[in-house]
Amino acid sequence: MEKKLIVSPSPHVFSGDSTTRLMRDVLIALLPALAFSVVVYGLSSLLVTAVAVVSCVVFEFLIQKYLLKGSLTVGDYSAVLTGVLLAFNLPNNIPLGLVVLGSLVAIGIGKMTFGGLGRNVFNPALVGRVFLLIAFPVQMTSYPMLTTTDAVSGATPLTLLKEALKSGQSVSDIMPNLPSSMDMLLGLHAGSLGEIGALALILGFIYLLVRKVITWHIPVAIIATIALFSEILHLASPEHYIGAFFHVLAGGTLLGAIFMATDYVTSPMVPRAMIIYGVGIGVLTVLIRVFGAYPEGMSFAILIMNAVVPLLNKYIKPRRFGAAVKKA
């Protein structure tokens, strides 16, 4: 019998990476921030996270089994990661019913409506978070004071800044009422579960870089753009705009830049496009924070740039393997 030449499409090179391994590494990178939130807010952080994770896994299983009637993917940890990231964007005193509702929106609309993992256009956890923020703004912006589980509201640094500037105060008037850069770095301020532990998030970032789960392009582009843009505004009008350190450490900058914007499915594929994507997120975040109605703009900025990713992938492509390099 003659030997047959079998021709198959690319890729022809196999790597040891898998969806399960990547998702597991991201979950490991999030553990320091989860532990920090438990230290600050108590066991309610674990409860919110557990409810979000279980809800996301159950909704994905039910939708795949009874609606899509396709193969089950709950074992790849993607639904678990969506639940953790959703919880990290919520206050620890939010009603658990809203956590379940946000999980349904994240999985049902943000992910499974598009066909499941690998096909969704928008980050599912952020879809759930933005839905809850728009539908239930009071519950989503009422944070307990530090070291207590009582429902005593404490404003985030970005909210304090926004409200004070709207009342006519200057930045120098507001500064004594805002947490210092060191306090914000150490998490001594109100905020969602995942945004208060800056050092823990940075530790997770280093882990992801070492494990080569992500590259530096998107996080560095976002953080550098936010720092540069906010510092330019501050230098132009110091009494109306606060400086770079505040914007980098406040709100969801680090959580969004490291863990949300770098989602494989909803971010660009090549470094040049990643940098453009990151710069766009940074610019939009500052614009929304400074000139928009909401004190925080990271979630909206990422979702907007998620919609731009297909265009970036279409027009900014890597050089084909074996193609000649054009000489100037």
C-alpha positions in Angstrom: 0.0 0.0 0.0 1.4 3.4 -0.9 2.0 5.8 1.8 -0.4 8.7 1.9 0.7 12.3 2.4 -1.7 13.8 5.0 -2.1 17.6 4.8 -3.7 19.2 7.8 -4.4 22.9 8.8 -2.3 24.7 11.3 -1.3 24.8 14.1 1.3 22.2 13.8 3.2 23.0 17.0 1.7 21.8 20.3 2.3 23.6 23.5 1.6 22.3 27.0 -0.9 25.1 27.7 -4.6 24.3 28.1 -7.6 26.4 29.1 -7.7 24.6 32.4 -4.1 25.3 33.2 -4.4 29.0 32.3 -7.6 29.5 34.3 -6.1 27.7 37.3 -3.0 29.9 37.2 -5.2 33.1 37.2 -7.2 31.7 40.1 -3.9 31.1 42.0 -2.8 34.7 41.2 -6.1 36.0 42.7 -5.7 34.1 46.0 -3.5 36.8 47.7 -6.1 39.5 47.0 -8.9 37.2 48.2 -7.0 36.5 51.4 -6.4 40.2 51.9 -10.1 41.0 51.5 -10.9 38.4 54.2 -8.4 40.1 56.5 -10.0 43.5 55.9 -13.7 42.7 55.6 -14.0 39.3 57.3 -15.7 36.1 56.2 -18.4 37.9 54.3 -15.8 38.3 51.5 -15.6 34.5 51.2 -19.4 34.2 51.3 -19.9 36.6 48.4 -17.1 34.9 46.4 -18.5 31.4 47.1 -22.1 32.4 46.1 -20.8 34.0 42.9 -18.6 31.0 42.0 -21.4 28.4 42.7 -24.0 30.5 40.8 -21.7 30.9 37.7 -20.9 27.2 37.6 -24.5 26.2 38.0 -25.9 28.6 35.4 -23.3 27.6 32.9 -24.0 23.9 33.5 -27.8 24.4 33.2 -27.6 26.6 30.1 -25.2 24.2 28.3 -27.1 21.0 29.2 -30.7 22.2 28.7 -30.6 25.2 26.3 -27.5 24.8 24.1 -27.4 21.0 24.5 -23.7 21.0 23.8 -20.6 19.7 25.5 -20.1 20.7 29.1 -17.2 23.0 29.9 -17.7 23.7 33.6 -14.6 21.6 34.3 -12.2 24.1 32.6 -12.5 26.6 35.6 -13.6 29.4 33.3 -17.0 29.7 35.1 -15.1 29.6 38.4 -12.9 32.5 37.3 -15.9 34.5 36.1 -17.5 34.1 39.6 -14.3 35.1 41.4 -13.8 38.2 39.2 -17.5 39.2 39.5 -17.2 38.9 43.3 -14.0 41.0 43.3 -16.0 43.8 41.7 -18.7 43.8 44.4 -19.0 45.2 47.9 -18.8 42.6 50.6 -22.1 43.6 52.1 -24.2 43.3 48.8 -27.4 41.2 49.1 -26.6 37.7 48.0 -29.6 37.7 45.8 -28.0 40.4 43.7 -24.8 38.3 43.5 -26.9 35.4 42.0 -28.5 37.8 39.6 -25.2 39.3 38.5 -23.9 35.8 38.0 -26.8 34.9 35.7 -26.2 38.0 33.6 -22.5 37.4 33.5 -22.8 33.8 32.3 -26.2 33.9 30.5 -25.7 37.2 28.6 -22.0 38.0 28.8 -20.8 34.5 27.9 -23.3 31.8 26.8 -25.4 34.1 24.5 -22.3 34.4 22.2 -21.8 30.6 22.3 -19.6 30.1 25.3 -15.9 30.5 26.1 -13.9 31.7 23.2 -16.8 33.3 21.4 -17.9 36.1 23.8 -17.1 39.6 22.8 -17.2 41.2 26.2 -15.7 40.2 29.5 -18.5 38.3 31.3 -17.7 39.4 34.8 -17.7 43.0 33.8 -21.0 42.5 32.0 -22.5 41.3 35.3 -20.9 44.1 37.3 -22.0 46.9 35.0 -25.6 45.5 34.9 -25.7 45.5 38.7 -24.2 49.0 38.9 -26.8 50.4 36.5 -29.8 48.5 37.9 -28.9 48.7 41.6 -26.6 51.7 42.1 -27.3 52.1 45.8 -26.4 48.5 46.8 -23.3 48.6 44.4 -21.9 51.8 45.9 -22.6 51.2 49.7 -19.3 49.9 51.1 -19.0 49.0 54.8 -16.4 50.8 56.9 -13.2 48.9 57.4 -12.9 46.1 60.0 -16.7 45.9 60.4 -19.4 43.8 58.9 -22.1 46.3 59.7 -23.9 48.0 56.8 -22.4 51.4 57.6 -21.6 53.1 54.3 -18.1 54.2 53.5 -17.3 56.1 50.3 -14.4 55.0 48.1 -11.6 57.5 47.4 -12.9 58.1 43.9 -16.4 58.9 45.2 -15.0 61.2 47.9 -13.0 63.1 45.2 -15.9 63.3 42.8 -18.4 64.6 45.3 -16.1 67.1 46.7 -15.1 68.5 43.3 -18.8 68.7 42.4 -19.4 70.8 45.5 -16.9 73.3 44.4 -13.9 72.3 46.6 -10.4 72.3 45.2 -8.0 69.4 45.2 -5.9 71.0 48.0 -9.1 71.3 50.1 -10.0 67.7 49.6 -6.6 66.1 50.2 -6.8 66.0 54.0 -10.0 63.9 53.6 -8.5 61.4 51.2 -6.4 58.4 52.1 -2.7 58.8 51.5 -0.9 57.0 48.7 0.5 54.6 51.4 -2.9 54.0 52.8 -4.2 53.2 49.3 -1.3 50.9 48.6 -1.9 49.0 51.9 -5.7 48.8 51.3 -6.7 51.1 54.1 -9.8 52.5 52.3 -13.3 51.5 51.3 -13.8 49.6 48.0 -14.9 46.3 46.4 -13.4 43.0 47.4 -10.7 43.0 44.7 -9.7 46.6 44.5 -8.4 47.3 48.0 -5.4 45.0 48.0 -3.0 46.8 45.7 0.1 44.9 46.9 -1.7 41.5 46.7 -2.8 42.4 43.1 0.8 43.3 42.2 2.0 40.0 43.6 -0.6 38.2 41.4 0.7 40.2 38.4 4.2 39.0 39.0 3.0 35.4 39.3 1.2 35.6 36.0 4.2 37.1 34.3 6.5 34.4 35.7 4.1 31.7 34.5 3.8 33.4 31.2 0.0 33.4 31.4 -0.1 37.1 30.3 2.5 39.6 28.9 3.3 43.0 30.3 1.9 44.9 27.3 -1.8 45.5 28.4 -1.3 46.1 32.1 1.7 48.4 31.6 0.0 50.3 28.8 -3.2 50.9 30.9 -1.3 51.9 34.1 1.2 54.1 32.2 -1.6 55.9 30.2 -3.7 56.5 33.3 -0.6 57.9 35.1 0.5 60.1 32.2 -2.9 61.4 31.3 -4.0 62.2 34.9 -0.6 63.8 35.6 -0.9 66.1 32.6 -4.3 67.2 33.7 -3.0 67.8 37.2 0.0 69.9 36.0 -2.4 71.9 33.8 -4.8 72.6 36.7 -3.6 71.4 40.1 -6.7 72.6 41.9 -9.1 70.8 39.6 -7.4 67.5 38.8 -5.6 65.1 41.2 -2.2 63.5 40.3 -1.1 60.2 38.9 -0.5 58.2 42.1 -4.1 58.6 43.2 -5.6 57.5 39.9 -3.3 54.5 39.6 -4.0 53.2 43.2 -7.7 54.2 43.4 -10.6 52.2 42.3 -10.3 49.2 39.9 -7.1 50.3 38.1 -4.9 47.5 39.1 -7.6 44.8 39.2 -8.9 45.9 35.8 -5.4 46.3 34.2 -4.0 43.0 35.5 -7.0 40.6 35.6 -9.9 42.0 33.6 -8.4 43.6 30.5 -6.0 40.7 29.9 -8.7 38.1 29.3 -7.6 36.0 26.4 -10.9 36.0 24.6 -11.7 39.7 24.7 -8.2 41.2 24.3 -6.0 41.5 21.2 -3.6 38.9 20.0 -0.4 40.7 19.1 1.7 43.2 21.1 1.1 46.3 19.0 -2.6 45.8 19.2 -2.4 45.1 22.9 -0.6 48.4 23.5 -3.3 50.3 21.5 -6.0 48.5 23.4 -4.3 49.3 26.8 -3.9 53.0 25.9 -7.5 53.2 24.9 -8.6 51.7 28.2 -6.4 54.2 30.1 -7.6 57.2 28.3 -11.3 56.3 28.6 -10.9 55.5 32.3 -9.5 58.9 33.1 -12.1 60.7 30.9 -15.0 58.9 32.6 -13.5 59.5 36.1 -12.8 63.2 35.5 -15.6 64.3 33.2 -18.2 61.5 33.4 -21.1 61.0 35.8 -19.5 57.9 37.4 -16.5 58.2 39.8 -15.0 55.0 38.4 -14.5 54.3 34.7 -12.4 51.2 34.4 -15.3 48.7 33.8 -16.9 50.8 31.1 -13.5 51.5 29.5 -12.7 47.8 29.2 -16.1 46.9 27.8 -15.8 49.7 25.2 -12.4 48.6 24.1 -13.6 44.9 24.1 -15.9 46.0 21.2 -12.9 47.4 19.4 -10.8 44.3 19.7 -12.2 42.6 16.5 -11.1 45.6 14.5 -7.6 45.6 16.1 -7.2 41.9 15.4 -8.3 42.4 11.8 -6.0 45.3 10.9 -3.0 44.5 13.1 -1.8 41.0 12.4 1.4 39.2 13.2 3.8 38.4 10.3 3.0 35.1 8.8 5.4 32.3 9.6 8.1 32.1 6.8 7.0 35.4 5.2 9.8 37.7 4.2 10.4 40.9 6.2 9.8 44.0 4.1 12.9 46.2 4.0 12.5 50.0 4.2 
